[in-house]
């Protein structure tokens, strides 16, 4: 009896570890890659536009129910596009799925910007507030997990390694003192002098 309980407990622990890894992996892909390299520049561009300031004022003065309906529709649209894109990628339509996923990013960025503007209005809805706080707690658990921290540590070290190798390549091969470029220049001038 005790042996079967330990076996079952061991399996549950492994399943939980797998679930943690999956959640961390998805979060890192979204947060570190998609958000930082694609969505954040789009978000900064949107915030810099003057027309957005007028939309900002319009949103702040809009009825909270209209805000809720608009936000939820945009959020559902973004999530559905993500699911469809994922389904297309899994079914073998990698280019179409990737294209659809990239196409949803501007909508997701706009939705995120809208949330920042009207957050206080959305938080007046109890169900929305509870859902948001639950999501925040889940993200906090993910960020504080050992798997997340160790994965981020590996990503940072890998990024630094690649950066140092690119710098080495630039200095030794392409840069002014790089022997490869120097030899090409010497060879070029040699040929030019020879066949004048």
Secondary structure, 3 states (H helix, E strand, C coil): CHHHHHHHHHHHHHHHHHHHHHHHHHHHHHHHHHHHHHHHHHHHHHHHCHHHHHHHHHHHHCCHHHHHHHHHHHHHHHHHHHHHHHHHHHCCCHHHHHHHHHHHHHHHHHHHHHHHHHHHHHCCCHHHHHHHHHHHHHHHHHHHCHHHHHHHHHHHHHHHHHHHHHHHHHHHHHCCCCHHHHHHHHHHHHHHHHCC
